[in-house]
């Protein structure tokens, strides 16, 4: 996965987070559609973390093969 694709995926996950934050009812966050929005926020955060872990592992692999 190249850097351009990683950036696109991270930006789209951030867009999903922003969209889902607008759907959360902050007076009752654990009822109705708010819980679905919170699940979407957590899933997007997990996707961002996984992409960052993948990029870090590729950098480490590249440094190991340089030696």
mmCIF file of the N, C-alpha and C atoms, coordinates in Angstrom:
data_MODEL
# 
_entry.id   MODEL 
# 
loop_
_atom_site.group_PDB 
_atom_site.id 
_atom_site.type_symbol 
_atom_site.label_atom_id 
_atom_site.label_alt_id 
_atom_site.label_comp_id 
_atom_site.label_asym_id 
_atom_site.label_entity_id 
_atom_site.label_seq_id 
_atom_site.pdbx_PDB_ins_code 
_atom_site.Cartn_x 
_atom_site.Cartn_y 
_atom_site.Cartn_z 
_atom_site.occupancy 
_atom_site.B_iso_or_equiv 
_atom_site.pdbx_formal_charge 
_atom_site.auth_seq_id 
_atom_site.auth_comp_id 
_atom_site.auth_asym_id 
_atom_site.auth_atom_id 
_atom_site.pdbx_PDB_model_num 
ATOM 1   N N  . UNK A 1 1  ? 0.855   -1.167 0.000  1.00 0.00 ? 1  UNK A N  1 
ATOM 2   C CA . UNK A 1 1  ? 0.000   0.000  0.000  1.00 0.00 ? 1  UNK A CA 1 
ATOM 3   C C  . UNK A 1 1  ? 0.898   1.226  0.000  1.00 0.00 ? 1  UNK A C  1 
ATOM 4   N N  . UNK A 1 2  ? 0.720   2.065  -0.973 1.00 0.00 ? 2  UNK A N  1 
ATOM 5   C CA . UNK A 1 2  ? 1.576   3.238  -1.051 1.00 0.00 ? 2  UNK A CA 1 
ATOM 6   C C  . UNK A 1 2  ? 1.043   4.365  -0.166 1.00 0.00 ? 2  UNK A C  1 
ATOM 7   N N  . UNK A 1 3  ? 1.848   5.399  -0.054 1.00 0.00 ? 3  UNK A N  1 
ATOM 8   C CA . UNK A 1 3  ? 1.531   6.504  0.849  1.00 0.00 ? 3  UNK A CA 1 
ATOM 9   C C  . UNK A 1 3  ? 0.259   7.237  0.419  1.00 0.00 ? 3  UNK A C  1 
ATOM 10  N N  . UNK A 1 4  ? 0.051   7.380  -0.875 1.00 0.00 ? 4  UNK A N  1 
ATOM 11  C CA . UNK A 1 4  ? -1.132  8.077  -1.385 1.00 0.00 ? 4  UNK A CA 1 
ATOM 12  C C  . UNK A 1 4  ? -2.417  7.365  -0.966 1.00 0.00 ? 4  UNK A C  1 
ATOM 13  N N  . UNK A 1 5  ? -2.441  6.047  -1.081 1.00 0.00 ? 5  UNK A N  1 
ATOM 14  C CA . UNK A 1 5  ? -3.617  5.270  -0.683 1.00 0.00 ? 5  UNK A CA 1 
ATOM 15  C C  . UNK A 1 5  ? -3.848  5.358  0.820  1.00 0.00 ? 5  UNK A C  1 
ATOM 16  N N  . UNK A 1 6  ? -2.782  5.345  1.593  1.00 0.00 ? 6  UNK A N  1 
ATOM 17  C CA . UNK A 1 6  ? -2.906  5.477  3.047  1.00 0.00 ? 6  UNK A CA 1 
ATOM 18  C C  . UNK A 1 6  ? -3.529  6.811  3.427  1.00 0.00 ? 6  UNK A C  1 
ATOM 19  N N  . UNK A 1 7  ? -3.091  7.860  2.774  1.00 0.00 ? 7  UNK A N  1 
ATOM 20  C CA . UNK A 1 7  ? -3.630  9.194  3.068  1.00 0.00 ? 7  UNK A CA 1 
ATOM 21  C C  . UNK A 1 7  ? -5.107  9.260  2.701  1.00 0.00 ? 7  UNK A C  1 
ATOM 22  N N  . UNK A 1 8  ? -5.480  8.689  1.557  1.00 0.00 ? 8  UNK A N  1 
ATOM 23  C CA . UNK A 1 8  ? -6.887  8.690  1.142  1.00 0.00 ? 8  UNK A CA 1 
ATOM 24  C C  . UNK A 1 8  ? -7.745  7.928  2.148  1.00 0.00 ? 8  UNK A C  1 
ATOM 25  N N  . UNK A 1 9  ? -7.263  6.785  2.604  1.00 0.00 ? 9  UNK A N  1 
ATOM 26  C CA . UNK A 1 9  ? -8.027  5.993  3.568  1.00 0.00 ? 9  UNK A CA 1 
ATOM 27  C C  . UNK A 1 9  ? -8.167  6.710  4.909  1.00 0.00 ? 9  UNK A C  1 
ATOM 28  N N  . UNK A 1 10 ? -7.104  7.362  5.359  1.00 0.00 ? 10 UNK A N  1 
ATOM 29  C CA . UNK A 1 10 ? -7.169  8.095  6.621  1.00 0.00 ? 10 UNK A CA 1 
ATOM 30  C C  . UNK A 1 10 ? -8.122  9.284  6.508  1.00 0.00 ? 10 UNK A C  1 
ATOM 31  N N  . UNK A 1 11 ? -8.069  9.998  5.397  1.00 0.00 ? 11 UNK A N  1 
ATOM 32  C CA . UNK A 1 11 ? -8.956  11.149 5.211  1.00 0.00 ? 11 UNK A CA 1 
ATOM 33  C C  . UNK A 1 11 ? -10.414 10.696 5.137  1.00 0.00 ? 11 UNK A C  1 
ATOM 34  N N  . UNK A 1 12 ? -10.672 9.588  4.463  1.00 0.00 ? 12 UNK A N  1 
ATOM 35  C CA . UNK A 1 12 ? -12.054 9.102  4.387  1.00 0.00 ? 12 UNK A CA 1 
ATOM 36  C C  . UNK A 1 12 ? -12.545 8.624  5.756  1.00 0.00 ? 12 UNK A C  1 
ATOM 37  N N  . UNK A 1 13 ? -11.667 8.021  6.554  1.00 0.00 ? 13 UNK A N  1 
ATOM 38  C CA . UNK A 1 13 ? -12.052 7.619  7.908  1.00 0.00 ? 13 UNK A CA 1 
ATOM 39  C C  . UNK A 1 13 ? -12.340 8.847  8.772  1.00 0.00 ? 13 UNK A C  1 
ATOM 40  N N  . UNK A 1 14 ? -11.542 9.898  8.609  1.00 0.00 ? 14 UNK A N  1 
ATOM 41  C CA . UNK A 1 14 ? -11.805 11.135 9.343  1.00 0.00 ? 14 UNK A CA 1 
ATOM 42  C C  . UNK A 1 14 ? -13.130 11.758 8.918  1.00 0.00 ? 14 UNK A C  1 
ATOM 43  N N  . UNK A 1 15 ? -13.442 11.688 7.634  1.00 0.00 ? 15 UNK A N  1 
ATOM 44  C CA . UNK A 1 15 ? -14.722 12.212 7.146  1.00 0.00 ? 15 UNK A CA 1 
ATOM 45  C C  . UNK A 1 15 ? -15.890 11.426 7.746  1.00 0.00 ? 15 UNK A C  1 
ATOM 46  N N  . UNK A 1 16 ? -15.722 10.111 7.850  1.00 0.00 ? 16 UNK A N  1 
ATOM 47  C CA . UNK A 1 16 ? -16.767 9.302  8.472  1.00 0.00 ? 16 UNK A CA 1 
ATOM 48  C C  . UNK A 1 16 ? -16.934 9.635  9.952  1.00 0.00 ? 16 UNK A C  1 
ATOM 49  N N  . UNK A 1 17 ? -15.822 9.902  10.632 1.00 0.00 ? 17 UNK A N  1 
ATOM 50  C CA . UNK A 1 17 ? -15.901 10.295 12.036 1.00 0.00 ? 17 UNK A CA 1 
ATOM 51  C C  . UNK A 1 17 ? -16.677 11.604 12.173 1.00 0.00 ? 17 UNK A C  1 
ATOM 52  N N  . UNK A 1 18 ? -16.349 12.570 11.343 1.00 0.00 ? 18 UNK A N  1 
ATOM 53  C CA . UNK A 1 18 ? -17.035 13.871 11.403 1.00 0.00 ? 18 UNK A CA 1 
ATOM 54  C C  . UNK A 1 18 ? -18.527 13.701 11.114 1.00 0.00 ? 18 UNK A C  1 
ATOM 55  N N  . UNK A 1 19 ? -18.854 12.894 10.123 1.00 0.00 ? 19 UNK A N  1 
ATOM 56  C CA . UNK A 1 19 ? -20.257 12.662 9.792  1.00 0.00 ? 19 UNK A CA 1 
ATOM 57  C C  . UNK A 1 19 ? -20.990 11.993 10.956 1.00 0.00 ? 19 UNK A C  1 
ATOM 58  N N  . UNK A 1 20 ? -20.370 10.980 11.546 1.00 0.00 ? 20 UNK A N  1 
ATOM 59  C CA . UNK A 1 20 ? -21.022 10.260 12.638 1.00 0.00 ? 20 UNK A CA 1 
ATOM 60  C C  . UNK A 1 20 ? -21.157 11.111 13.896 1.00 0.00 ? 20 UNK A C  1 
ATOM 61  N N  . UNK A 1 21 ? -20.240 12.027 14.112 1.00 0.00 ? 21 UNK A N  1 
ATOM 62  C CA . UNK A 1 21 ? -20.366 12.918 15.268 1.00 0.00 ? 21 UNK A CA 1 
ATOM 63  C C  . UNK A 1 21 ? -21.614 13.788 15.127 1.00 0.00 ? 21 UNK A C  1 
ATOM 64  N N  . UNK A 1 22 ? -21.957 14.152 13.900 1.00 0.00 ? 22 UNK A N  1 
ATOM 65  C CA . UNK A 1 22 ? -23.154 14.966 13.703 1.00 0.00 ? 22 UNK A CA 1 
ATOM 66  C C  . UNK A 1 22 ? -24.435 14.178 13.967 1.00 0.00 ? 22 UNK A C  1 
ATOM 67  N N  . UNK A 1 23 ? -24.362 12.850 13.917 1.00 0.00 ? 23 UNK A N  1 
ATOM 68  C CA . UNK A 1 23 ? -25.543 12.022 14.142 1.00 0.00 ? 23 UNK A CA 1 
ATOM 69  C C  . UNK A 1 23 ? -25.771 11.689 15.611 1.00 0.00 ? 23 UNK A C  1 
ATOM 70  N N  . UNK A 1 24 ? -24.772 11.899 16.450 1.00 0.00 ? 24 UNK A N  1 
ATOM 71  C CA . UNK A 1 24 ? -24.890 11.533 17.859 1.00 0.00 ? 24 UNK A CA 1 
ATOM 72  C C  . UNK A 1 24 ? -25.775 12.551 18.580 1.00 0.00 ? 24 UNK A C  1 
ATOM 73  N N  . UNK A 1 25 ? -26.748 12.024 19.318 1.00 0.00 ? 25 UNK A N  1 
ATOM 74  C CA . UNK A 1 25 ? -27.575 12.845 20.182 1.00 0.00 ? 25 UNK A CA 1 
ATOM 75  C C  . UNK A 1 25 ? -26.871 12.902 21.541 1.00 0.00 ? 25 UNK A C  1 
ATOM 76  N N  . UNK A 1 26 ? -26.284 14.038 21.871 1.00 0.00 ? 26 UNK A N  1 
ATOM 77  C CA . UNK A 1 26 ? -25.458 14.125 23.071 1.00 0.00 ? 26 UNK A CA 1 
ATOM 78  C C  . UNK A 1 26 ? -26.276 14.136 24.364 1.00 0.00 ? 26 UNK A C  1 
ATOM 79  N N  . UNK A 1 27 ? -27.584 14.328 24.258 1.00 0.00 ? 27 UNK A N  1 
ATOM 80  C CA . UNK A 1 27 ? -28.432 14.236 25.447 1.00 0.00 ? 27 UNK A CA 1 
ATOM 81  C C  . UNK A 1 27 ? -28.697 12.783 25.807 1.00 0.00 ? 27 UNK A C  1 
ATOM 82  N N  . UNK A 1 28 ? -28.784 11.918 24.820 1.00 0.00 ? 28 UNK A N  1 
ATOM 83  C CA . UNK A 1 28 ? -29.002 10.489 25.018 1.00 0.00 ? 28 UNK A CA 1 
ATOM 84  C C  . UNK A 1 28 ? -28.092 9.705  24.077 1.00 0.00 ? 28 UNK A C  1 
ATOM 85  N N  . UNK A 1 29 ? -26.792 9.612  24.365 1.00 0.00 ? 29 UNK A N  1 
ATOM 86  C CA . UNK A 1 29 ? -25.863 9.040  23.388 1.00 0.00 ? 29 UNK A CA 1 
ATOM 87  C C  . UNK A 1 29 ? -25.947 7.517  23.223 1.00 0.00 ? 29 UNK A C  1 
ATOM 88  N N  . UNK A 1 30 ? -26.601 6.830  24.135 1.00 0.00 ? 30 UNK A N  1 
ATOM 89  C CA . UNK A 1 30 ? -26.626 5.376  24.055 1.00 0.00 ? 30 UNK A CA 1 
ATOM 90  C C  . UNK A 1 30 ? -27.987 4.825  23.641 1.00 0.00 ? 30 UNK A C  1 
ATOM 91  N N  . UNK A 1 31 ? -28.796 5.621  22.958 1.00 0.00 ? 31 UNK A N  1 
ATOM 92  C CA . UNK A 1 31 ? -30.101 5.159  22.502 1.00 0.00 ? 31 UNK A CA 1 
ATOM 93  C C  . UNK A 1 31 ? -30.301 5.478  21.028 1.00 0.00 ? 31 UNK A C  1 
ATOM 94  N N  . UNK A 1 32 ? -31.030 4.584  20.363 1.00 0.00 ? 32 UNK A N  1 
ATOM 95  C CA . UNK A 1 32 ? -31.417 4.812  18.976 1.00 0.00 ? 32 UNK A CA 1 
ATOM 96  C C  . UNK A 1 32 ? -30.248 4.852  18.008 1.00 0.00 ? 32 UNK A C  1 
ATOM 97  N N  . UNK A 1 33 ? -30.294 5.823  17.108 1.00 0.00 ? 33 UNK A N  1 
ATOM 98  C CA . UNK A 1 33 ? -29.259 5.939  16.079 1.00 0.00 ? 33 UNK A CA 1 
ATOM 99  C C  . UNK A 1 33 ? -27.939 6.443  16.632 1.00 0.00 ? 33 UNK A C  1 
ATOM 100 N N  . UNK A 1 34 ? -27.948 6.994  17.835 1.00 0.00 ? 34 UNK A N  1 
ATOM 101 C CA . UNK A 1 34 ? -26.709 7.503  18.418 1.00 0.00 ? 34 UNK A CA 1 
ATOM 102 C C  . UNK A 1 34 ? -25.707 6.386  18.682 1.00 0.00 ? 34 UNK A C  1 
ATOM 103 N N  . UNK A 1 35 ? -26.193 5.240  19.119 1.00 0.00 ? 35 UNK A N  1 
ATOM 104 C CA . UNK A 1 35 ? -25.280 4.126  19.393 1.00 0.00 ? 35 UNK A CA 1 
ATOM 105 C C  . UNK A 1 35 ? -24.654 3.624  18.098 1.00 0.00 ? 35 UNK A C  1 
ATOM 106 N N  . UNK A 1 36 ? -25.411 3.657  17.009 1.00 0.00 ? 36 UNK A N  1 
ATOM 107 C CA . UNK A 1 36 ? -24.867 3.247  15.709 1.00 0.00 ? 36 UNK A CA 1 
ATOM 108 C C  . UNK A 1 36 ? -23.791 4.234  15.268 1.00 0.00 ? 36 UNK A C  1 
ATOM 109 N N  . UNK A 1 37 ? -24.029 5.516  15.506 1.00 0.00 ? 37 UNK A N  1 
ATOM 110 C CA . UNK A 1 37 ? -23.038 6.534  15.154 1.00 0.00 ? 37 UNK A CA 1 
ATOM 111 C C  . UNK A 1 37 ? -21.775 6.368  15.991 1.00 0.00 ? 37 UNK A C  1 
ATOM 112 N N  . UNK A 1 38 ? -21.934 6.042  17.267 1.00 0.00 ? 38 UNK A N  1 
ATOM 113 C CA . UNK A 1 38 ? -20.766 5.838  18.129 1.00 0.00 ? 38 UNK A CA 1 
ATOM 114 C C  . UNK A 1 38 ? -19.974 4.619  17.673 1.00 0.00 ? 38 UNK A C  1 
ATOM 115 N N  . UNK A 1 39 ? -20.665 3.565  17.283 1.00 0.00 ? 39 UNK A N  1 
ATOM 116 C CA . UNK A 1 39 ? -19.980 2.385  16.745 1.00 0.00 ? 39 UNK A CA 1 
ATOM 117 C C  . UNK A 1 39 ? -19.216 2.746  15.475 1.00 0.00 ? 39 UNK A C  1 
ATOM 118 N N  . UNK A 1 40 ? -19.795 3.579  14.631 1.00 0.00 ? 40 UNK A N  1 
ATOM 119 C CA . UNK A 1 40 ? -19.118 4.032  13.413 1.00 0.00 ? 40 UNK A CA 1 
ATOM 120 C C  . UNK A 1 40 ? -17.882 4.858  13.716 1.00 0.00 ? 40 UNK A C  1 
ATOM 121 N N  . UNK A 1 41 ? -17.955 5.686  14.754 1.00 0.00 ? 41 UNK A N  1 
ATOM 122 C CA . UNK A 1 41 ? -16.803 6.489  15.163 1.00 0.00 ? 41 UNK A CA 1 
ATOM 123 C C  . UNK A 1 41 ? -15.675 5.587  15.649 1.00 0.00 ? 41 UNK A C  1 
ATOM 124 N N  . UNK A 1 42 ? -16.025 4.618  16.486 1.00 0.00 ? 42 UNK A N  1 
ATOM 125 C CA . UNK A 1 42 ? -15.006 3.696  17.013 1.00 0.00 ? 42 UNK A CA 1 
ATOM 126 C C  . UNK A 1 42 ? -14.398 2.859  15.891 1.00 0.00 ? 42 UNK A C  1 
ATOM 127 N N  . UNK A 1 43 ? -15.218 2.406  14.956 1.00 0.00 ? 43 UNK A N  1 
ATOM 128 C CA . UNK A 1 43 ? -14.711 1.615  13.830 1.00 0.00 ? 43 UNK A CA 1 
ATOM 129 C C  . UNK A 1 43 ? -13.762 2.432  12.963 1.00 0.00 ? 43 UNK A C  1 
ATOM 130 N N  . UNK A 1 44 ? -14.084 3.691  12.734 1.00 0.00 ? 44 UNK A N  1 
ATOM 131 C CA . UNK A 1 44 ? -13.205 4.553  11.935 1.00 0.00 ? 44 UNK A CA 1 
ATOM 132 C C  . UNK A 1 44 ? -11.886 4.810  12.655 1.00 0.00 ? 44 UNK A C  1 
ATOM 133 N N  . UNK A 1 45 ? -11.953 5.007  13.966 1.00 0.00 ? 45 UNK A N  1 
ATOM 134 C CA . UNK A 1 45 ? -10.714 5.183  14.732 1.00 0.00 ? 45 UNK A CA 1 
ATOM 135 C C  . UNK A 1 45 ? -9.849  3.925  14.677 1.00 0.00 ? 45 UNK A C  1 
ATOM 136 N N  . UNK A 1 46 ? -10.482 2.759  14.748 1.00 0.00 ? 46 UNK A N  1 
ATOM 137 C CA . UNK A 1 46 ? -9.736  1.506  14.630 1.00 0.00 ? 46 UNK A CA 1 
ATOM 138 C C  . UNK A 1 46 ? -9.076  1.374  13.259 1.00 0.00 ? 46 UNK A C  1 
ATOM 139 N N  . UNK A 1 47 ? -9.784  1.788  12.219 1.00 0.00 ? 47 UNK A N  1 
ATOM 140 C CA . UNK A 1 47 ? -9.218  1.721  10.868 1.00 0.00 ? 47 UNK A CA 1 
ATOM 141 C C  . UNK A 1 47 ? -8.000  2.628  10.747 1.00 0.00 ? 47 UNK A C  1 
ATOM 142 N N  . UNK A 1 48 ? -8.078  3.827  11.324 1.00 0.00 ? 48 UNK A N  1 
ATOM 143 C CA . UNK A 1 48 ? -6.938  4.749  11.282 1.00 0.00 ? 48 UNK A CA 1 
ATOM 144 C C  . UNK A 1 48 ? -5.758  4.154  12.024 1.00 0.00 ? 48 UNK A C  1 
ATOM 145 N N  . UNK A 1 49 ? -6.003  3.581  13.188 1.00 0.00 ? 49 UNK A N  1 
ATOM 146 C CA . UNK A 1 49 ? -4.916  2.977  13.980 1.00 0.00 ? 49 UNK A CA 1 
ATOM 147 C C  . UNK A 1 49 ? -4.283  1.822  13.219 1.00 0.00 ? 49 UNK A C  1 
ATOM 148 N N  . UNK A 1 50 ? -5.095  0.984  12.580 1.00 0.00 ? 50 UNK A N  1 
ATOM 149 C CA . UNK A 1 50 ? -4.550  -0.138 11.813 1.00 0.00 ? 50 UNK A CA 1 
ATOM 150 C C  . UNK A 1 50 ? -3.701  0.331  10.635 1.00 0.00 ? 50 UNK A C  1 
ATOM 151 N N  . UNK A 1 51 ? -4.127  1.367  9.958  1.00 0.00 ? 51 UNK A N  1 
ATOM 152 C CA . UNK A 1 51 ? -3.346  1.910  8.839  1.00 0.00 ? 51 UNK A CA 1 
ATOM 153 C C  . UNK A 1 51 ? -2.014  2.461  9.330  1.00 0.00 ? 51 UNK A C  1 
ATOM 154 N N  . UNK A 1 52 ? -2.038  3.167  10.466 1.00 0.00 ? 52 UNK A N  1 
ATOM 155 C CA . UNK A 1 52 ? -0.789  3.712  11.018 1.00 0.00 ? 52 UNK A CA 1 
ATOM 156 C C  . UNK A 1 52 ? 0.149   2.605  11.477 1.00 0.00 ? 52 UNK A C  1 
ATOM 157 N N  . UNK A 1 53 ? -0.389  1.544  12.068 1.00 0.00 ? 53 UNK A N  1 
ATOM 158 C CA . UNK A 1 53 ? 0.439   0.400  12.462 1.00 0.00 ? 53 UNK A CA 1 
ATOM 159 C C  . UNK A 1 53 ? 1.052   -0.256 11.234 1.00 0.00 ? 53 UNK A C  1 
ATOM 160 N N  . UNK A 1 54 ? 0.263   -0.409 10.177 1.00 0.00 ? 54 UNK A N  1 
ATOM 161 C CA . UNK A 1 54 ? 0.771   -1.005 8.946  1.00 0.00 ? 54 UNK A CA 1 
ATOM 162 C C  . UNK A 1 54 ? 1.904   -0.172 8.349  1.00 0.00 ? 54 UNK A C  1 
ATOM 163 N N  . UNK A 1 55 ? 1.725   1.150  8.319  1.00 0.00 ? 55 UNK A N  1 
ATOM 164 C CA . UNK A 1 55 ? 2.772   2.021  7.784  1.00 0.00 ? 55 UNK A CA 1 
ATOM 165 C C  . UNK A 1 55 ? 4.040   1.940  8.626  1.00 0.00 ? 55 UNK A C  1 
ATOM 166 N N  . UNK A 1 56 ? 3.895   1.888  9.931  1.00 0.00 ? 56 UNK A N  1 
ATOM 167 C CA . UNK A 1 56 ? 5.060   1.769  10.813 1.00 0.00 ? 56 UNK A CA 1 
ATOM 168 C C  . UNK A 1 56 ? 5.780   0.445  10.592 1.00 0.00 ? 56 UNK A C  1 
ATOM 169 N N  . UNK A 1 57 ? 5.023   -0.631 10.436 1.00 0.00 ? 57 UNK A N  1 
ATOM 170 C CA . UNK A 1 57 ? 5.659   -1.928 10.212 1.00 0.00 ? 57 UNK A CA 1 
ATOM 171 C C  . UNK A 1 57 ? 6.402   -1.964 8.879  1.00 0.00 ? 57 UNK A C  1 
ATOM 172 N N  . UNK A 1 58 ? 5.862   -1.303 7.873  1.00 0.00 ? 58 UNK A N  1 
ATOM 173 C CA . UNK A 1 58 ? 6.558   -1.244 6.585  1.00 0.00 ? 58 UNK A CA 1 
ATOM 174 C C  . UNK A 1 58 ? 7.855   -0.436 6.686  1.00 0.00 ? 58 UNK A C  1 
ATOM 175 N N  . UNK A 1 59 ? 7.845   0.645  7.478  1.00 0.00 ? 59 UNK A N  1 
ATOM 176 C CA . UNK A 1 59 ? 9.070   1.425  7.675  1.00 0.00 ? 59 UNK A CA 1 
ATOM 177 C C  . UNK A 1 59 ? 10.122  0.599  8.398  1.00 0.00 ? 59 UNK A C  1 
ATOM 178 N N  . UNK A 1 60 ? 9.707   -0.163 9.413  1.00 0.00 ? 60 UNK A N  1 
ATOM 179 C CA . UNK A 1 60 ? 10.648  -1.014 10.145 1.00 0.00 ? 60 UNK A CA 1 
ATOM 180 C C  . UNK A 1 60 ? 11.200  -2.100 9.226  1.00 0.00 ? 60 UNK A C  1 
ATOM 181 N N  . UNK A 1 61 ? 10.337  -2.701 8.420  1.00 0.00 ? 61 UNK A N  1 
ATOM 182 C CA . UNK A 1 61 ? 10.784  -3.736 7.485  1.00 0.00 ? 61 UNK A CA 1 
ATOM 183 C C  . UNK A 1 61 ? 11.798  -3.170 6.487  1.00 0.00 ? 61 UNK A C  1 
ATOM 184 N N  . UNK A 1 62 ? 11.564  -1.946 6.025  1.00 0.00 ? 62 UNK A N  1 
ATOM 185 C CA . UNK A 1 62 ? 12.479  -1.318 5.077  1.00 0.00 ? 62 UNK A CA 1 
ATOM 186 C C  . UNK A 1 62 ? 13.842  -1.064 5.723  1.00 0.00 ? 62 UNK A C  1 
ATOM 187 N N  . UNK A 1 63 ? 13.859  -0.622 6.995  1.00 0.00 ? 63 UNK A N  1 
ATOM 188 C CA . UNK A 1 63 ? 15.124  -0.387 7.682  1.00 0.00 ? 63 UNK A CA 1 
ATOM 189 C C  . UNK A 1 63 ? 15.885  -1.680 7.934  1.00 0.00 ? 63 UNK A C  1 
ATOM 190 N N  . UNK A 1 64 ? 15.162  -2.767 8.223  1.00 0.00 ? 64 UNK A N  1 
ATOM 191 C CA . UNK A 1 64 ? 15.825  -4.048 8.457  1.00 0.00 ? 64 UNK A CA 1 
ATOM 192 C C  . UNK A 1 64 ? 16.482  -4.555 7.168  1.00 0.00 ? 64 UNK A C  1 
ATOM 193 N N  . UNK A 1 65 ? 15.813  -4.398 6.048  1.00 0.00 ? 65 UNK A N  1 
ATOM 194 C CA . UNK A 1 65 ? 16.355  -4.883 4.782  1.00 0.00 ? 65 UNK A CA 1 
ATOM 195 C C  . UNK A 1 65 ? 17.475  -4.001 4.237  1.00 0.00 ? 65 UNK A C  1 
ATOM 196 N N  . UNK A 1 66 ? 17.586  -2.755 4.736  1.00 0.00 ? 66 UNK A N  1 
ATOM 197 C CA . UNK A 1 66 ? 18.680  -1.893 4.309  1.00 0.00 ? 66 UNK A CA 1 
ATOM 198 C C  . UNK A 1 66 ? 20.009  -2.335 4.886  1.00 0.00 ? 66 UNK A C  1 
ATOM 199 N N  . UNK A 1 67 ? 19.983  -2.919 6.075  1.00 0.00 ? 67 UNK A N  1 
ATOM 200 C CA . UNK A 1 67 ? 21.235  -3.350 6.732  1.00 0.00 ? 67 UNK A CA 1 
ATOM 201 C C  . UNK A 1 67 ? 21.837  -4.587 6.128  1.00 0.00 ? 67 UNK A C  1 
# 
